[in-house]
Structures are given as C-alpha cells and as structure tokens.
Amino acid sequence: MSEKINCLIKEQAGRRFDKVNKASASKFWKEIKKFRSSNADPGLNISGEVINTYFAGVSFDPLAGESFHLDSCENEHDGAEANCSLSQMLNIISTERRLKLIKNSAPGPDQIPAWVLRACSVELAEPVSELFKASLHYDIIPNLWHHAVVTPVPKVPKPTSLTDYRPISVTSLLSRTIESIIVKRYLQPALLRSAYSSSQFAFCPTGSAESALIVLFHKVSLLLETNSYVRCLLVDFSKAFDIVDRHILASKLTLLQLPYFVIAWVLAFLSYRTQSVVLNGELSTPSSVNCGGRSRICLRPCPFLNSNRRFGTCLPD
C-alpha cells in the first residue's frame, strides 16, 4: 500500500506541474502566487498565538467544563440494537463507497489528503469501518478528531483589528465523514420530526434562501392587503454557532428520539475540543474551546438549531 501511495503522490504532483508548464505566462505567475501566498501573513503584524487566543476566547466559557457526559440509561436491548444498527450502517461495502466519494478538500490535523482516501478506498474500507464502529459504540473520539486547524481570512481588504478576520477551520476528513453519517442518519430526521418550524429554511434538506424570500414576500403582501404598512424586525445572532451552551444542548438532545449511543457520541465529540491557528506555515499552540464548535464540520448547524428550536413556537404566524 505504501508503494501505491508513493506512486499516487508522484502522479498528483506531475499533473499539477504539467498544468503549470503548459499554461500561459499569466496563468503561470498566478500559480506561483498561490504557492507563495497560501500561508502568507493576512495583514496585521501579529503572531498566530495572538490570533488563536482571540479566536479561542470567543468560544471559551471559563465557567463551563471541558467535557459533557450523559447519565447511562442504556440497557442490554439498547446495546444489542446499537451493534446491529452499526454493523448495517458501517459495513465494509458502504464505507468503501463513502471513501470513494470524498470530495477534494483541505486535509485536517492528520494531514491525510482526500485523494489518498479515494484511491485507497478498497484497502482502507475495513480498518476505517472498524474505527467508525468502535468510536460510535464506545463513544471514544480519536484525539486528532477533537482538533481543528484554523486559518485567519481577512473580511476586509486592509484589516486593522482581530475582528476583521474570519476563522476558517479544518478538521480531519475521516471526522467529517463520520459526522455526515450521524447527521444524515440520525440528527437531521430527528430535527425534522420535532425541531423545525414552518419558518425554518437554513440547514433544511429542502430549504433555501429563495424559499425564505418567497415566504417573506407572500406574508408581507397578504398583510399589505389590510394594512397601510408592514414592520419587519431583522435579528442577527452574533457568533451564533460559536457560543452555543453545550450543557443546554446536552439536555435538549435527550428530548429528541435518538438512540443512546448517538447522544453519547455527540457529547463526547463536543468534549475536549482544541484548535490551532496556522500562519506563515507555522501552527500555534492548541487552545481549548468549550462553547459552540468553531470547526468546519457537518455537525455544526445541528447544535445551534436544536438549542434554538423552540424560538419559532413563541412567535405568532
């Protein structure tokens, strides 16, 4: 397998340099700039440690703990049902298909690129399948899955303060894969059954910005038939994804009709999370985050939606 990976590395590098070699002068220099600016200082003359401290501080509550646990209520029947469900959901064939379909994306802290997982999907299917099943069965998360690598991206052309940067976080591709399984198989159906209101459009399988605008214009038009004007209140949740209280989230997860092992795994996944900032090719010291989840993960919208799922019921149609 190592020989196969070495050959694939040569092929990948060869394709990239072939494109540059055959490109025009403008495209050639464009590629050179990509190589030189991929890890360039985003603007301010500050270190990655300072940026990481700022980003992590947004998602850290000194009064909250690092871990979140669920009181055990699992019986033998639940355990047997979980084993059966995991065996069917994470068999070797389905795992190989998932690895084969991984899209090109930045690798996380483990530095395993997407093309390796795709090209070696047959060889990796069995060990990855066993890894996923063990993680879900024992709600134990590999350390690298707890960590995110953050790149500060300027929001404005000339940043003048740390608030002018947006943190773009990257986690392990395998971590994202198992998260997407949990979300699609369990969390999304549970939220659709009990959480989403008729006014929820974001992060819904059939929701979109266009749908939200259509509903808004429809309601405004109806109100204008009997009123001279309509007042609209727009509310923006500041850093909504990054300050979700995980203890409240844990209590609300138990209200959803989810298997015990799913709730336990989600809480374990949200525990002991850390992040580092990459700047000029150097990683900062890891910092703890215990609120929300500053990471590029499929699971991220679900805690926010679950924590705010009763908001819509307080508003009249």
C-alpha positions in Angstrom: 0.0 0.0 0.0 2.9 2.4 0.7 4.2 1.8 -2.8 0.8 2.6 -4.2 0.6 5.9 -2.2 4.1 6.9 -3.3 3.1 6.4 -7.0 0.0 8.4 -6.5 1.9 11.2 -4.9 4.2 11.4 -8.0 1.2 11.3 -10.3 -0.6 14.1 -8.4 2.5 16.3 -8.3 3.2 15.6 -12.0 -0.3 16.6 -13.1 -0.1 19.9 -11.2 3.3 20.8 -12.6 2.2 19.7 -16.1 -0.7 22.2 -16.0 1.7 25.0 -14.9 4.2 24.1 -17.6 1.6 24.2 -20.4 -0.1 27.4 -19.1 0.3 30.9 -20.4 2.6 33.4 -18.7 -0.3 35.0 -16.7 -1.6 31.6 -15.5 1.9 30.5 -14.7 2.5 33.5 -12.4 -0.9 33.1 -10.9 0.0 29.6 -9.8 3.3 30.9 -8.4 1.4 33.4 -6.4 -0.8 30.7 -5.0 2.3 28.8 -3.8 3.8 31.9 -2.2 0.6 33.4 -0.7 -1.1 30.3 0.6 0.3 30.8 4.1 1.1 34.5 3.9 0.5 36.8 6.8 -3.1 38.0 6.4 -2.2 41.7 7.1 -1.6 42.6 10.8 1.9 42.2 12.2 0.8 39.8 14.8 1.6 36.2 15.7 -0.5 33.1 15.3 -0.6 32.7 19.0 -2.3 36.1 19.4 -4.9 35.3 16.7 -5.5 31.8 18.2 -6.0 33.3 21.7 -8.6 35.7 20.3 -10.5 33.1 18.2 -10.5 30.6 21.0 -11.6 33.2 23.6 -14.8 33.7 21.6 -15.8 30.0 22.1 -14.5 29.5 25.6 -16.5 29.9 28.8 -14.3 29.7 32.0 -17.4 28.6 34.0 -18.1 25.7 31.7 -16.4 22.3 31.8 -14.3 20.7 29.2 -16.4 17.5 28.9 -20.1 16.7 28.7 -21.4 13.4 29.9 -24.7 11.6 29.7 -26.1 9.6 32.6 -26.1 6.0 31.5 -29.6 4.7 30.7 -28.6 2.0 28.2 -29.8 -1.5 28.7 -28.8 -4.7 27.1 -31.5 -4.4 24.5 -30.3 -0.9 23.5 -26.7 -2.2 23.3 -27.7 -5.1 21.0 -29.8 -2.8 18.8 -26.9 -0.4 18.6 -24.5 -3.1 17.5 -26.9 -4.3 14.8 -27.5 -0.8 13.6 -23.8 0.0 13.4 -23.0 -3.2 11.6 -25.6 -2.5 8.9 -24.7 1.2 8.6 -20.9 0.9 8.6 -20.3 -2.3 6.8 -17.2 -2.5 4.6 -19.0 -2.0 1.3 -20.8 1.2 2.4 -17.6 2.5 4.0 -15.7 1.9 0.7 -18.3 3.9 -1.2 -18.1 6.8 1.3 -14.4 6.9 1.0 -14.6 6.8 -2.8 -17.0 9.8 -2.8 -14.9 12.1 -0.6 -14.5 15.4 -2.4 -11.3 17.3 -2.8 -10.9 19.3 0.4 -8.1 20.5 2.7 -6.8 17.8 5.0 -7.1 18.3 8.7 -4.7 17.8 11.6 -3.9 14.2 10.5 -2.7 15.5 7.1 -4.4 12.7 5.2 -5.4 14.1 1.8 -8.7 13.3 0.1 -7.1 11.6 -2.9 -5.4 9.0 -0.7 -8.7 8.0 0.9 -10.3 7.8 -2.6 -7.5 6.0 -4.3 -7.0 3.5 -1.5 -10.7 3.2 -0.6 -10.7 -0.6 -1.1 -7.6 -1.2 1.2 -8.8 1.3 3.8 -12.5 0.3 3.9 -12.2 -2.4 6.5 -9.9 -0.6 9.1 -11.9 2.7 8.7 -15.2 0.8 9.1 -13.9 -0.8 12.3 -12.6 2.6 13.5 -16.0 4.2 13.0 -17.9 1.4 14.7 -15.6 1.4 17.7 -15.8 5.1 18.1 -19.6 5.1 18.0 -20.0 2.0 20.2 -17.7 3.2 22.9 -18.2 6.9 22.4 -14.5 7.4 22.2 -13.1 10.1 19.8 -9.5 10.0 18.4 -7.5 13.0 19.7 -7.0 14.3 16.2 -10.8 14.4 15.6 -11.1 16.8 18.6 -8.7 19.3 17.0 -9.2 21.9 14.3 -6.7 23.9 12.3 -7.8 27.5 11.8 -6.8 29.8 9.0 -7.5 33.6 9.6 -9.0 35.1 6.4 -9.5 38.9 6.2 -13.1 40.1 5.9 -11.9 43.4 4.5 -9.0 44.4 2.1 -7.0 46.1 4.9 -7.6 44.6 8.3 -7.0 46.9 11.3 -8.0 44.6 14.1 -8.6 41.0 15.0 -12.3 41.4 14.5 -11.6 41.9 10.8 -10.6 38.2 10.4 -12.9 35.3 9.8 -11.7 31.9 11.2 -11.8 29.1 8.6 -11.5 25.8 10.4 -10.5 22.5 9.0 -10.9 19.1 10.8 -10.0 15.6 9.8 -11.6 14.2 6.6 -12.4 11.0 8.5 -14.0 13.0 11.2 -16.1 14.9 8.7 -17.1 11.6 7.1 -18.5 10.1 10.3 -20.1 13.3 11.3 -22.0 13.4 8.0 -23.2 9.8 8.7 -24.5 10.8 12.1 -26.2 13.9 10.8 -27.9 12.3 7.8 -28.9 9.1 9.5 -30.0 10.4 12.9 -29.8 14.1 13.7 -31.5 15.5 10.6 -34.5 13.2 10.7 -34.9 13.8 14.5 -34.8 17.6 14.0 -37.3 17.4 11.1 -39.7 15.4 13.3 -39.6 17.7 16.3 -37.5 20.9 15.8 -38.0 22.6 12.5 -40.9 25.0 12.3 -42.6 26.1 9.1 -40.4 29.2 9.1 -37.1 27.3 9.2 -35.2 27.4 6.0 -31.5 27.2 6.8 -29.8 23.8 7.0 -33.0 22.0 5.9 -32.9 19.4 3.2 -35.4 21.4 1.1 -34.7 24.8 2.5 -33.1 27.7 0.6 -32.7 31.5 0.6 -35.2 31.6 -2.3 -37.8 29.7 -0.3 -37.3 32.1 2.6 -37.7 35.2 0.3 -40.9 33.7 -1.3 -42.5 33.1 2.1 -41.5 36.6 3.4 -42.9 38.4 0.3 -46.0 36.3 0.5 -46.7 37.2 4.1 -45.9 40.9 3.6 -48.2 41.0 0.5 -51.0 39.5 2.5 -50.6 42.0 5.3 -50.5 44.9 2.9 -53.9 44.0 1.7 -55.4 45.0 5.0 -52.7 47.3 6.4 -51.0 50.5 5.1 -47.6 49.4 6.0 -45.7 46.4 7.5 -42.9 46.5 10.0 -40.1 43.8 9.7 -37.7 43.1 12.5 -34.4 41.6 11.5 -32.4 39.9 14.3 -28.8 38.8 13.8 -27.4 36.3 16.3 -23.8 37.4 16.9 -21.5 34.4 16.6 -24.5 32.1 16.9 -22.5 28.9 16.1 -19.7 29.7 18.4 -21.4 30.4 21.7 -24.0 27.5 22.0 -24.1 26.3 25.6 -23.2 22.6 25.4 -24.8 21.8 28.7 -28.2 23.2 27.5 -27.6 21.3 24.2 -27.0 18.1 26.1 -30.3 18.4 28.0 -32.2 19.1 24.7 -30.6 16.2 22.8 -32.2 13.8 25.3 -35.6 15.2 24.3 -35.1 14.0 20.7 -35.9 10.5 19.8 -32.3 9.4 19.3 -30.5 6.2 20.2 -28.4 6.4 23.4 -25.1 5.8 21.6 -25.8 8.7 19.2 -26.3 11.2 22.0 -23.3 9.9 23.9 -21.1 10.1 20.8 -22.2 13.7 20.0 -21.4 14.8 23.6 -18.1 13.0 23.5 -17.3 14.6 20.2 -18.0 18.1 21.6 -15.8 17.5 24.7 -12.2 18.4 25.0 -12.1 20.3 21.7 -9.0 22.3 20.8 -7.8 24.5 17.9 -4.6 25.9 16.5 -4.1 28.8 14.1 -1.8 28.3 11.0 0.1 31.4 10.0 3.1 31.6 7.6 3.2 27.8 7.7 3.5 27.6 11.5 1.0 26.1 13.9 0.2 27.9 17.1 -0.1 26.2 20.5 -3.5 24.4 20.8 -6.2 26.3 22.8 -9.3 24.8 24.3 -12.8 25.7 23.1 -15.8 24.6 25.2 -18.7 26.5 23.6 -20.3 26.0 20.2 -17.9 24.5 17.8 -15.5 26.5 15.7 -14.9 23.9 13.1 -15.7 23.1 9.6 -18.0 20.2 10.4 -21.2 18.8 9.2 -22.4 18.5 12.8 -22.0 22.3 13.4 -25.5 23.6 12.4 -27.4 20.9 14.4 -26.4 22.1 17.9 -27.5 25.7 17.0 -30.8 24.6 15.5 -31.5 22.2 18.5 -30.7 24.9 21.0 -33.0 27.4 19.3 -35.7 25.1 18.1 -38.4 26.5 20.5 -37.8 30.1 19.4 -40.3 29.8 16.5 -43.1 28.5 18.7 -43.1 31.8 20.7 -43.9 33.8 17.5 -47.4 34.1 16.1 -47.9 33.4 12.4 
